Amino acid sequence: MPETGIQALALRAEHAGLDASAPPQQADIDGWLIRLSPGKAKRSRCINALRQGSLPLDELLARCQRAYDAAGLPLAVRVTPWSQPADLDALLAAKGWGVFDAADVMVLDALIPEPSPTPLQALDAGAYASIVGTLRGSSATAIAAHTERIANAPVTYHGFALNDAGGALLACGQMVVDGDIVGLYDIFSAVPRQGHGERLCQALLALAHAQGARQAYLQVGSDNAAAQRLYARMGFVFAYRYHYRSPEKQLV
């Protein structure tokens, strides 16, 4: 795919990802989108610096800090290639804010489904959040927040499980179809290194294609080389990287 095509698809993936990760608890502070979900996913409890506002940076950060303190959450800014101001990452680094949880967004420009995808079990929001929360070791509060977020998102989540012949869980994942683009989320293999994750993803893409999706995106840890290789085999390519900055010593 030409560089301009990757850039355009990258921006589409960013916008679709923002919609897909929207929690009920969010607000705008001078052009910055603040999200205050008590869930585990950092993308639903961080600042997205979408637009250049009129406030000085220190005052804007102070206002955001008060909002996060009131919610009992650590302050974190998600830094992307589109963050505003454009030098935000350098400005936060100069304040001594650390970098946490870098992630790569990968995109698939032409979604071609497999002819005979593996059958999957559909799960409602509560069932899916419970399964994936158990795999993550999430608290009951985080699982409840995850359920609330995916049940009330502005786009529709579809959770699925890949089971063996006896009904035991092999892998699980979610998809969000937004027009002609689909995002894959929370891909977990209960039995790793057996190809179940790839079978699950191929089946999700086939389901999404049947619903009109022709392009796809996903997010993967920048240090997760094994998962990146899996997605590359499926045709996904690197689009952009984002990370979080926070004044906290640890960001969990």
Stockholm file with secondary structure:
# STOCKHOLM 1.0

chainA/1-252         MPETGIQALALRAEHAGLDASAPPQQADIDGWLIRLSPGKAKRSRCINALRQGSLPLDELLARCQRAYDAAGLPLAVRVTPWSQPADLDALLAAKGWGVFDAADVMVLDALIPEPSPTPLQALDAGAYASIVGTLRGSSATAIAAHTERIANAPVTYHGFALNDAGGALLACGQMVVDGDIVGLYDIFSAVPRQGHGERLCQALLALAHAQGARQAYLQVGSDNAAAQRLYARMGFVFAYRYHYRSPEKQLV
#=GR chainA/1-252 SS CCHHHHHHHHHHHHHHHHHHTCCSSEEEETTEEEECCCSSCGGGSSEEECSCCSSCHHHHHHHHHHHHHHHTCCCCEEECTTCSSTTHHHHHHHTTCEEEEEEEEEEESSCCCCSSCCCCEEECHHHHHHHHHHHHTCCHHHHHHHHHHHHSCSSCEEEEEEECTTSCEEEEEEEEEETTEEEEEEEEESSTTSSHHHHHHHHHHHHHHHTTCCEEEEEEETTCHHHHHHHHHTTCEEEEEEEEEESSSCCC
#=GC SS_cons         CCHHHHHHHHHHHHHHHHHHTCCSSEEEETTEEEECCCSSCGGGSSEEECSCCSSCHHHHHHHHHHHHHHHTCCCCEEECTTCSSTTHHHHHHHTTCEEEEEEEEEEESSCCCCSSCCCCEEECHHHHHHHHHHHHTCCHHHHHHHHHHHHSCSSCEEEEEEECTTSCEEEEEEEEEETTEEEEEEEEESSTTSSHHHHHHHHHHHHHHHTTCCEEEEEEETTCHHHHHHHHHTTCEEEEEEEEEESSSCCC
//
